[in-house]
Amino acid sequence: MFSKKIRNIALFSVIAALFAAIGYWNIVPERFLDQPAVQVDESAIDYYAINAHSVQFLPDGKLQYEMTADKVEHLKASEVTLLTKPDLQMYRGTTFPWHVQSERGEVNPDGTEVELIDSVRVARTDEQNRTTIITSSRMTVFPQKQYAQTEQDVRIDGAGGVTTGKGMKAYLKDGRMDLLSNVRGQYEAR
């Protein structure tokens, strides 16, 4: 009986020692320390193009737009595309395009929204040879909707005068622009 107790105690001691040894080897002090979060470089560029040129057509084969840019950079983390000196001709299937230019631009991942930054200029000459020029410091363009908007100061040269205001909604398909506040106009008398 005594030897059976000793044998059981010895067996349990060996098993306990074995579990303790395995547990000790699996316990690494570093596991209990806070692991630093992996830093994601938000500005990492996964591809770029110099002197880029892009053309897109409508389903009926008419030209939708033609764009050039000095440089196009795609940010890996956010999927945003950065444009340097974008120059866009928005034809929308017509022969009288809207000509959109700026110093810089940012295109969202699915291409539905383009943020134009610094020296934004949107111009168009219509079939009666009337020119409209819209300038601002910043503007968001939605190419598929043929719509542009800004909350910045805007200047519109055209129709024999100059109109200024703060904030604008431009419906490019219709050629209609709504200035949101502080609207002032100066026109030539004929």
C-alpha positions in Angstrom: 0.0 0.0 0.0 2.8 2.3 1.0 4.7 1.6 -2.2 1.5 2.2 -4.3 1.2 5.6 -2.7 4.8 6.4 -3.4 4.4 5.2 -6.9 1.3 7.4 -7.5 3.0 10.4 -5.9 6.1 9.9 -8.0 4.0 9.5 -11.2 2.0 12.6 -10.4 5.2 14.5 -9.6 6.7 13.5 -12.9 3.5 14.5 -14.8 3.4 17.8 -12.9 7.0 18.5 -13.6 6.5 17.7 -17.2 3.5 20.1 -17.4 5.5 22.8 -15.6 8.4 22.4 -18.0 6.2 22.7 -21.1 4.3 25.6 -19.6 7.6 27.4 -18.7 9.0 27.0 -22.2 5.7 28.3 -23.8 5.6 31.3 -21.5 7.7 34.0 -23.1 7.9 37.3 -21.2 7.6 39.2 -24.5 4.1 37.8 -25.0 2.9 39.8 -22.0 4.3 43.1 -23.3 2.3 45.3 -25.5 3.2 44.6 -29.1 3.8 47.8 -31.1 1.2 48.4 -33.8 2.6 48.0 -37.3 3.1 51.4 -38.8 1.4 51.9 -42.1 3.0 54.5 -44.3 0.0 56.5 -45.6 2.2 58.2 -48.2 3.6 55.0 -49.7 3.2 55.0 -53.5 2.7 51.7 -55.1 2.9 53.0 -58.7 3.2 56.3 -60.6 3.3 57.6 -64.2 5.0 60.6 -65.7 3.3 62.6 -68.5 0.2 60.5 -68.2 -2.5 60.6 -70.8 -6.0 59.0 -70.4 -9.0 58.9 -72.7 -12.4 57.5 -71.9 -15.4 56.9 -74.2 -19.1 56.8 -73.6 -21.0 53.5 -74.3 -22.1 54.9 -77.6 -18.5 55.5 -78.7 -18.4 59.3 -78.2 -15.6 60.8 -76.3 -16.4 61.3 -72.6 -13.1 62.9 -71.5 -9.4 63.2 -72.3 -7.0 63.9 -69.4 -3.3 64.6 -69.2 -1.2 65.2 -66.1 2.5 65.8 -65.5 2.6 63.1 -62.8 0.1 60.5 -61.5 0.8 58.8 -58.1 -1.3 56.0 -56.5 -1.2 55.8 -52.7 -1.2 52.2 -51.6 -2.9 52.6 -48.2 -5.8 54.8 -49.2 -6.2 53.9 -52.9 -6.3 57.7 -53.6 -4.6 58.9 -56.9 -2.6 62.1 -56.7 -2.4 64.3 -59.9 0.2 67.0 -60.6 -1.0 69.6 -63.1 -4.1 67.8 -64.2 -5.7 69.0 -67.5 -9.1 67.5 -68.4 -11.2 68.0 -71.4 -14.8 66.9 -70.4 -16.5 66.3 -73.8 -19.6 64.4 -72.5 -20.2 63.3 -76.0 -20.4 66.9 -77.4 -18.0 68.9 -79.5 -17.8 71.7 -76.9 -15.9 70.4 -73.9 -15.4 71.9 -70.4 -11.7 72.4 -70.0 -10.7 71.8 -66.3 -7.2 72.6 -65.0 -5.5 72.9 -61.6 -2.1 72.7 -59.9 -2.9 69.4 -58.1 -5.7 66.9 -57.8 -6.8 63.9 -55.8 -9.0 61.2 -57.2 -11.0 58.9 -54.9 -10.5 55.1 -55.2 -13.4 54.5 -57.6 -12.8 57.6 -59.7 -16.2 59.2 -59.1 -14.8 62.3 -57.3 -11.9 64.5 -58.2 -10.7 67.2 -55.7 -8.9 70.0 -57.6 -6.5 72.0 -55.5 -4.8 75.4 -56.2 -5.4 77.6 -59.2 -8.6 75.8 -60.4 -9.8 76.9 -63.8 -12.9 75.5 -65.6 -13.6 77.0 -69.0 -15.9 76.4 -71.9 -16.6 78.0 -75.3 -20.1 77.2 -76.6 -21.5 76.9 -80.1 -22.1 80.7 -80.3 -18.5 81.3 -79.4 -19.3 82.6 -75.9 -16.6 81.8 -73.3 -17.3 81.1 -69.6 -14.4 80.8 -67.2 -14.8 79.7 -63.6 -11.8 80.1 -61.2 -11.4 79.1 -57.6 -8.7 77.9 -55.2 -10.4 74.5 -54.7 -13.2 72.6 -56.3 -14.7 69.1 -56.3 -15.7 67.6 -59.6 -17.9 64.6 -60.1 -17.2 63.6 -63.7 -19.9 61.0 -64.2 -22.6 63.4 -62.8 -21.1 66.3 -64.8 -21.3 68.3 -61.6 -18.8 70.5 -59.6 -19.0 72.2 -56.3 -16.9 74.4 -54.0 -17.2 76.2 -50.7 -14.4 78.6 -51.7 -14.5 82.0 -53.4 -15.5 81.7 -57.0 -15.2 84.1 -60.0 -17.2 83.6 -63.2 -16.1 85.5 -66.3 -18.7 85.3 -69.1 -21.9 86.7 -70.5 -20.4 90.2 -70.8 -19.5 90.5 -67.2 -17.9 89.1 -64.0 -19.8 87.5 -61.1 -18.1 86.6 -57.8 -19.4 84.7 -54.8 -18.6 82.3 -52.1 -19.5 78.7 -52.7 -20.9 77.3 -56.0 -22.8 74.4 -57.4 -22.2 73.9 -61.1 -24.3 71.7 -63.3 -21.9 71.3 -66.2 -24.3 69.4 -68.4 -26.9 72.2 -68.4 -24.3 75.0 -68.1 -26.0 76.3 -65.0 -24.1 77.6 -61.9 -25.6 78.5 -58.6 -23.5 80.8 -56.3 -24.3 80.2 -52.7 -23.5 83.5 -50.9 -21.9 87.0 -51.1 -22.8 87.2 -54.8 -21.7 90.3 -56.7 -21.9 91.1 -60.4 -20.3 93.6 -62.7 -21.6 93.8 -66.3 -20.9 95.8 -69.4 -23.8 98.0 -70.7 -24.4 97.6 -74.4 
